[in-house]
Amino acid sequence: MPARFSSERFVGRERELSHLAVALEAAADGRSPRLLLSGGGGAGVSRLVTEAVRRVGRLSEPFQVVRCTAVPARGRAAYGPIVEGFAPWLAGLDDAELARAAGPGAEPVARLIPAVASRLAGEIPHARRESIAPERRAAWIAEAIQGLLERAGEHRPILLILEDLHHADAGTRGLATFLARVARPARVCLVLTYGIDRIARGHPLVPELSAITTSADPPSRLELGPLDRFDLAQLVTEIEGERPTAATLLLVAERSGGDPLIAEEVLAARRELPGLSLGSTLDELVLARLGRRAPECKRALRLLAPAGRPLDRGELATVASTFESLVDGNPPRSTTRPRRGDGVLDADLRAGVIEALDHGFLIERADQRLEVRHELVAQAIEADLLPIQRRRHHLALAASLGSDPPSALSHWLAAYEPARARAAALSAAATAERLDSAADALAARELALELGAASGARAVDGKLLYETAEVALAAGRADRALAYLESAVGRFGEREDAEIAASIYEMLGRVSRALGDHDRALAEHRRAASIVPGERSYLRAWVLASLAQTLMLLGHFAEATRVGGQAIRIAKEVGDSARRIEAHALCTVGIANAWGASGDNGIRQLRDALELARELDDPDVAFRASLNLTTALALFGRRDEAIEVTREAIDWARKAGLEVAYGNSLRGNIAEALFNAGRWAEARETIRMALEWSPDAVAFADASMTAAMLEVETSVDERAASLLGWRPLEIDHAPDPQLEVPATRAAASFALWRGDVSDARRAAERGWALVRRAEDWALTARMAATYLEVQAAVATDARERHALPEITGARQRGKRVLTEAEAVLRTSGVVQGAPSRLEADASLATARAYGARLEGRDDPVLWDAAAQGWERAGEPYQVARARWRQAEAALPGRDARVARAAARGPLAEAARIAHELGARPLLRELTNLASRALITLPETEAATAAPTTVGRPVMATGAGAGSGARDGGRSRPSLGARAAATQGEPISNRAPAHVAESSIAAAFAPDDAGKRPKEAFGLSRREREVLALIAEGRTNREIGERLFISQKTVGVHVGNILAKLGASGRVEAAMVAIRLELVPTPLAGRQAVATS
């Protein structure tokens, strides 16, 4: 019988396999389970996956298995594992099924998987890639892959395995993160694996794992630990062909620590190196075995070990030939007898490969490629090379794998060839850019810049830096983009290189805006506009359109309208090539007019911009136009119309395969309008749909912010704090006041409901500081109402503490802010009572009512006016809050009966609205107020209020969503509105869920179900009792007395024990029993008695 180096039958891990079976059951039912599988090196993660795939193949209705494995040498290959794993599967589909599965994602799928590009060409009527913003293309690809899996899963359930993510490129890691966070139903089981011991601080997978495990619905986690002694005994039995002796099992257990890879190497070394003292580490075991192999075998292994990826025989032959050309003399041989090659490998290399396969060093994959059987074994072999040898091997590999730039790059680096590594890095960057993996492209470009000396040509170096800045911005690294732009700008003169200089300044403006430096953003945009050459050029139209957009986002509406008009005029003069710029600028002018005095004209312009964008099939501009149009319509109180526009836009995005890239931002924006309209159930459902794709607050800031406000006004609990991120005072930059100001208002509301006046004041000060820099009169009015409410709470708190100076300060601040807000509305150009001013007028009326309260003149008439204003604006929650304050103001009257009569109506109306909305914090306050005033509320309203409060309730601001988000700016929200994370413990530490009786349960049942021995050596219960007493040092007579059996019977048991353990005597048996934990240790037994 030939020697075995690994078990042909899978051993152990039945608990983990049962969890996989549960996941596959869920996938078959369309519940899209996700598993995060980890383990240390050699723990058998890949082997477990392979066994799962084997068992899946036994199903009566098999899954489609798509296995994508990352390898060390290709860690810079954009989407490398995805391409390699998906290509064979998709190539096997017929044309009709391939087209159906690709659906609207045909274009990105064809770009990603070249093997099927020609077959999908007919499904792509026109390419959209160039009109999609670079920073949104990764989402476009992710949605295409998710859609492909969903549609293909309708025909046959899919098991998608993304393996060894610690070696994966950034594109693959990002896609894995997206797929792991998606909560959409599908017949897809996703399994992600990584080596837990390979993830150190600073590893690029760390933030991805954090994003995965802190999502609202995180994947289940399985962490493989060491094998127990029973599984180790079974492993030894399978490899050795017989039950192990106690000494053998003890050796394997102590040397391996339960690691199956090391256990296999210990057994192989014990068999091949009898009589030698075995090393204690895997490297020592591997090298000791390698030392006994023939020179041909060592040669083959030393060529394959540093490769970092599987090689086919042709690649191996090329590497060998290249390596031999770098050294003097012929490779050593172990025999002078003639040998025969196989037509690809020379005779000696073929003999070496066969020997390496026979002795368990190499494995041959299903595609006939060769690789060292485990990465750790390969590392041990490579580490044994002398430095000069190692460099030559990497030189040979790099030269031979030149058609694979990412692999060649890793070897040029290892060979200390910076010039060649730089060329390979730039080639890898170009491939990554073509595949829209901006993070991989940025990493490769930065490596190239680090490796290569400057060319010396100022323009060439500057262009490279400028292009790298573009890639950095697409990768979401605005900070890196800024650094590269600042380095590039000095290489061009504003006169002699006006065009490129203007382009750099324009991008500097966008980058500064993304980083929250609004003053610099505006200055850079103005500088670009001042130096851009040509009166009627494409570049000039673009620079002006970009300046107009920044002006609009910062609330400078009048100037934005003027500059945007210039951009439109120039774009029309340039012609068809600039029509996209025309639509872009028209969108900016439209929303600026909507916020100014020409609201109706602004809405018409936005509709025209949307129509033009659809005509050009430009999703980016169409998205901006739709977003701004919904915001403008909501501003004018035409919320139903805004919702319809949003639904049409989302439907268009879905059909175009752009729901993630664009559609969900629209959902987030309209959720705000639904919240303000009191349609909270619809707002929740809209947010749920937006976040089910990828519950990432950064990606969908509007949805996350509205979700936070809903939680604040309905619960004021830990979930609300989690969604807010509850760090409003730690934010140093405000990327976008339209997102930051509502966040500060929600934070202030949260603090007030919890009775924390100090935090509420800080949040309000932050919000007011943000709105003062813009012309956004609607946002200013909202923030003024919040600010005055907080100051009223400050004054109330100060009165209770008799802190008169604080009362005076609150009054002065409130009066100043109210005056400033009224001035902003007067200069807005929008007449009082106009549809677009209804919300702002109601906010200002609320602010005046709080101002009166600050002065000690809480007036029910002012609160009634505020409530009527909110009724005209169509915001029922704010109506309820105003009626609450009206009732509070009416109750302190001299005649209690009259006061109660005046308060009863407003209080009942507020309670009814709060009950309908589910606004529990407000309803709780209304119930308390009614109880103190001896006013009876209808039972349905009062019963809903929670009986307890969180902290000391004070006046809380209505965290309305503010003025709405203008434009499709991709800036990050200032408050991390993240869903509550429930990581929990790894499921491997919990009992597995029940697996239903089915073909999956049968396929994943242990091959030897019910036959697992209770004891590794087959000891009976009585023999274990005798062994325990032997371990205590008892004689046969003492054992017989203790167990009430004769000494002869004891002797029989002792003989059986020694035979089963393979021990030479009682002392060895006792030692084995204690070290293998076959019996309780004497010390443990005494401690247990003492404790009892």
RODO-407704 format. One record per residue (C-alpha): residue in one letter; x negated, y, z. Coordinates in steps of 0.5 Angstrom, whole numbers, plus 500, padded with zeros to 3 digits. Layout:
<sites>
AXYZ;...
</sites>
This chain:
<sites>
M500500500;P497507498;A495512503;R501517504;F499524506;S506527507;S513523509;E517521503;R523522507;F525528510;V524528518;G527532523;R531539522;E538536522;R540542526;E538547521;L541543516;S547543519;H547550519;L546550512;A551545511;V556550514;A553556510;L555552503;E562550506;A563558506;A560559500;A564554496;D570557500;G568564497;R566567503;S559569501;P554567507;R547569508;L542566512;L535569514;L530563515;S523564518;G518560521;G510560522;G505557517;G506550516;A513550520;G516547514;V520552512;S519551504;R520543506;L527545509;V529549503;T527543498;E530538502;A537542502;V536543495;R535535494;R542534498;V545539494;G544535488;R548529491;L554533492;S560531487;E561538485;P554541485;F551548486;Q547552481;V541552485;V537559483;R530558487;C526565487;T519564490;A514569491;V506567491;P501571494;A497573487;R504576484;G505580490;R505587485;A509584480;A516588479;Y521583480;G517577479;P520572483;I527574480;V525573473;E521567474;G527564478;F533567474;A530565467;P531558467;W538558469;L541563465;A537560459;G541554460;L548557460;D551558453;D552564450;A560565452;E558564459;L552568459;A556574456;R562573461;A557572467;A553578465;G559583464;P558590465;G551589467;A548586461;E544592460;P540591466;V540584466;A537584459;R532588461;L530584467;I530577464;P527578457;A528571455;V536572454;A535579452;S536578444;R543573446;L546579450;A544585445;G551584442;E554586449;I551592450;P554597445;H549603447;A544603452;R545608458;R539607462;E536614460;S542617462;I542614469;A538618475;P531614476;E533614483;R539610482;R537605477;A535600483;A542600485;W544599478;I540593477;A542590484;E549591482;A548587476;I545582479;Q550581484;G556582479;L552576475;L552572481;E559573483;R562572476;A557566475;G560563482;E567563479;H565557475;R560554480;P558556487;I551558487;L545557492;L540563491;I534562495;L529568495;E523564498;D517567502;L519574502;H512576505;H509575499;A514579494;D514585491;A518592493;G523591487;T525583490;R525586497;G529591495;L534587492;A534581497;T536587502;F541589498;L544582497;A543580504;R547587506;V553586501;A559583505;R563582498;P567575498;A563571493;R562563492;V554565493;C550562499;L544567500;V538564503;L532568505;T525566507;Y519569510;G513567514;I514570521;D507570523;R505573516;I509580518;A505584522;R506591524;G505596518;H507590513;P512592508;L517587509;V518590516;P523596514;E527591510;L528586515;S530592520;A535594515;I538587514;T538585521;T542592523;S547592518;A554591520;D555584518;P548581519;P546575516;S545569520;R538567523;L535561523;E528560526;L524554525;G520552532;P515546533;L517539532;D519535538;R515529540;F521524537;D521528530;L513527531;A513520532;Q518519526;L513523522;V507519524;T512512523;E514515516;I506517514;E503511517;G508505516;E508503523;R511506530;P505510533;T501508539;A501512545;A494515544;T496516536;L502520538;L498524544;L493526539;V497528534;A502532539;E496536542;R492537536;S498540532;G503543537;G509540533;D506544527;P508538521;L503541516;I497540522;A500534524;E499531517;E492533516;V490530523;L493523521;A489524514;A483526518;R484520523;R484515517;E479518513;L474520518;P474514523;G469515529;L468522528;S471528533;L476532529;G476539529;S482543533;T484548527;L487547521;D481549517;E476545520;L481539519;V481541511;L474542511;A472535514;R476532509;L474536503;G467534505;R468527503;R471528496;A467527490;P464534487;E469533481;C475534486;K471540490;R470543483;A478543482;L480545488;R475551489;L478553482;L485552484;A485555491;P483562490;A488563484;G494565489;R499562484;P501555481;L496554474;D498550468;R493545466;G491550460;E490556465;L486551469;A482549463;T481556461;V479558469;A474553469;S471555462;T470562464;F467560471;E462555468;S460561463;L458565469;V453560473;D447557470;G447549469;N453544469;P458542474;P455537479;R458529477;S459524482;T458518476;T454517470;R459513467;P463516461;R470519463;R476521458;G479527458;D487529457;G486533451;V487540456;L482538462;D475536461;A474529463;D471531470;L476536471;R481531470;A478526475;G477531480;V485533479;I487526480;E483525486;A486531489;L493529488;D491522490;H488525497;G494530498;F490536497;L494538490;I501537488;E504538481;R511542481;A517540476;D514544471;Q507540471;R503546474;L498545479;E497548486;V494547493;R499543497;H500549502;E498556502;L494555509;V490549506;A488554500;Q486559504;A481554508;I478552502;E477559499;A474561506;D469555505;L466559499;L460563499;P461570498;I457570491;Q461563489;R468567492;R466573487;R465568481;H471565482;H475571482;L472574476;A474567472;L481568475;A481575473;A479574466;S483568465;L489571467;G489578463;S496577460;D499577467;P496584470;P499583477;S495577478;A489579474;L489586479;S489582485;H483578483;W479584480;L480587487;A477581490;A471581485;Y470588487;E471590480;P474597481;A474599474;R478593471;A482593477;R484600476;A486598468;A490592471;A494597476;L496602471;S498596467;A502593472;A505600474;A507601467;T511594467;A514596474;E517603471;R519599465;L523595470;D525601474;S522598480;A519605482;A517603489;D512598485;A510603480;L508608485;A504603489;A500601483;R499608481;E497610488;L492604488;A489606481;L488613483;E484610489;L480606485;G478610479;A474616479;A478622476;S477623468;G474629468;A479632464;R483637468;A490636463;V489629463;D488628471;G494633472;K499629468;L497623471;L499626478;Y505629475;E508623473;T506619479;A510625483;E516623478;V515616480;A515617488;L521621487;A525616484;A522611489;G525615495;R519618497;A520625496;D514627501;R509623497;A512627491;L511633494;A503631495;Y502629488;L505636485;E501640490;S495637487;A497637480;V499644480;G492647481;R490644475;F494648470;G495655469;E501659469;R499662462;E495657458;D499651461;A506655462;E510649460;I507644464;A507649470;A514650469;S516643470;I512642476;Y515648479;E522646478;M520639481;L517642487;G524646488;R528639487;V523636492;S523641497;R530641497;A530634498;L526635504;G530640507;D525646506;H531650502;D527657502;R521654499;A526650494;L529657492;A522660491;E519654487;H525654482;R525662481;R517661480;A519656475;A524660471;S519666471;I514663467;V518658463;P516660456;G521661450;E528664450;R531658447;S528652449;Y530646452;L525646458;R528653459;A535651459;W533645464;V529650469;L535655469;A540649470;S536646476;L535653479;A543654479;Q544648482;T540649488;L543656489;M550653489;L548648494;L545653498;G552657498;H549663493;F555662489;A555669485;E548668483;A549661481;T554662477;R550668473;V544663472;G548657470;G552661465;Q545663462;A543656462;I549654458;R548659453;I541657452;A543650451;K548651446;E543655442;V538649442;G544644440;D545637441;S539635444;A541640450;R548638451;R547634457;I544640460;E550644458;A555639462;H550639468;A550647468;L557647467;C559643473;T555647477;V558654475;G565650476;I564648483;A561655484;N567659481;A571654485;W568656492;G569664489;A574668487;S575664480;G578658483;D583656478;N577657473;G572653476;I577647476;R578648469;Q570648468;L569642472;R574638468;D571641461;A564638464;L567632466;E570631459;L563633456;A559628460;R564622458;E563624451;L556624452;D557617456;D552621461;P554617468;D550622472;V553628470;A560625470;F559623477;R557630479;A563633475;S568628478;L565629485;N565637485;L572636482;T575632487;T572637492;A575643489;L582640488;A581638496;L579645497;F586648494;G590643498;R591638491;R589632495;D593627491;E590630485;A583629488;I585622490;E587620483;V581623480;T576619484;R580613483;E579614475;A572616476;I571609481;D574605475;W570608470;A564607474;R566599475;K567598468;A560601467;G557597472;L555603476;E560602482;V554602487;A550607484;Y555612483;G562610485;N561609492;S559616493;L565618490;R569614495;G565617501;N567624498;I574622498;A575619505;E573626507;A580629504;L584623507;F581624514;N583631513;A590630510;G591625516;R591619512;W586615517;A588608515;E587610508;A580613510;R578607513;E580603508;T576607503;I570607507;R570600508;M570599501;A564604500;L560600505;E562593503;W557594498;S551596502;P553599509;D547604509;A548610512;V543614508;A545611501;F553613502;A552619507;D559622506;A562615507;S558614514;M559621516;T567620515;A566614519;A563617525;M568622525;L574617525;E570613531;V569620535;E577622534;T579615535;S575612541;V569616543;D565610545;E559606544;R561605536;A562612535;A555614538;S552609534;L555611528;L553618529;G546616531;W547621537;R540625535;P543631533;L538635537;E532631534;I533633527;D527638524;H530639517;A537640514;P537636507;D544639506;P548643510;Q554640507;L552634510;E549636516;V554641519;P560636519;A555632523;T553637528;R561638529;A562631530;A556631535;A559637539;S566633539;F563627541;A559631547;L566635549;W570629549;R565626554;G564632558;D557634556;V558641555;S550642554;D549637548;A556640545;R553647546;R546645543;A550641537;A554648536;E548652535;R544648530;G551648526;W551655526;A544656524;L545652518;V551656516;R548663517;R544662511;A549660506;E555663502;D559657504;W565661507;A569655508;L564651512;T562658516;A570658518;R570651520;M563652524;A566658527;A572654530;T567649533;Y563654536;L568658539;E571652542;V564650545;Q563657548;A570656551;A568650554;V562653557;A565658560;T570654563;D565649566;A561656568;R567658572;E568652576;R561653578;H562660579;A556662574;L558669572;P552670567;E553664563;I561666562;T558673560;G553670555;A559665552;R563671551;Q558675547;R556669543;G563668541;K564675539;R558675535;V560669531;L567671530;T565677527;E560674523;A565669520;E570674519;A565678515;V563672511;L570671509;R572678507;T566678502;S567671499;G572675494;V578670495;V584673498;Q587671504;G593667503;A590664497;P590656496;S583655497;R583659503;L588656507;E583651511;A579657512;D584662515;A587656519;S580655522;L579663523;A586663527;T583657531;A577661532;R581667534;A585663539;Y579660542;G576667543;A582670547;R581664551;L574666552;E576673555;G581670559;R587671555;D589664553;D595666548;P600661546;V602666540;L595665537;W595658538;D602657535;A599661529;A593657528;A598651528;Q602654523;G596655519;W594648519;E601646517;R600650511;A593647510;G596640510;E592637516;P596634521;Y590632526;Q588640527;V596641528;A596637534;R590640537;A593647536;R599645539;W596641545;R592648546;Q599652545;A602647551;E596649555;A596656554;A604656556;L604652562;P600657567;G606662567;R609665573;D616661572;A614654572;R621652569;V620657563;A613655562;R615647562;A620649557;A615653552;A610647553;R615641552;G616642544;P608643542;L606637547;A611633544;E609634537;A602634538;A603627542;R607624536;I602626531;A596623535;H600617536;E601616529;L594617527;G591613533;A587619536;R587616543;P582621546;L587627544;L593622546;R590621553;E589628554;L596630552;T599624557;N594627563;L597634561;A604632561;S603628567;R601634571;A606639568;L612634570;I614633562;T616627560;L613624553;P617619549;E614612551;T611610544;E607616545;A605615552;A604608552;T598608547;A594613551;A588609555;P589610562;T582612563;T577617561;V570617559;G566622563;R570629565;P574631559;V573638556;M576642550;A573637544;T573640537;G577637531;A571633527;G574635521;A570633515;G568640513;S568643507;G567637503;A560635499;R559639493;D555636488;G551629487;G545631491;R541625493;S539628500;R539624506;P544625512;S541629518;L544624522;G543617522;A551615521;R549607522;A554602523;A554598530;A548593529;T549586533;Q543582531;G544577537;E540571538;P538566532;I543561531;S538556532;N538557539;R546556539;A550550537;P552549530;A559551528;H563545526;V562542519;A568540516;E569533513;S567534506;S562532500;I558537503;A558535510;A557528508;A551530503;F548534509;A549528514;P542525517;D540519513;D539515519;A545518522;G546515529;K540511529;R535516532;P532513538;K533516545;E526515546;A520515542;F517508544;G523504544;L522504552;S528501556;R532505561;R528500566;E522501563;R522508563;E523508571;V517503572;L513508568;A515514572;L513510578;I506508575;A505515574;E506517581;G501511582;R505506585;T503499586;N507493583;R509491590;E511498591;I515499585;G519492586;E521495593;R523501590;L527498584;F529492588;I526487583;S520482584;Q513483583;K513478577;T519482574;V515489575;G509485572;V513483565;H516491565;V508493566;G506489560;N512491555;I510498557;L503497555;A504494549;K509499547;L505505548;G499501546;A495503552;S489499555;G491500562;R496503567;V492509568;E492511560;A499509560;A500514566;M496519563;V500518556;A507519560;I505525563;R502529557;L508527552;E513528558;L516521557;V517522565;P518527570;T511530573;P510528580;L509535582;A516537578;G519531582;R517534589;Q519541587;A526539586;V526535592;A524541596;T529546592;S534541594;
</sites>
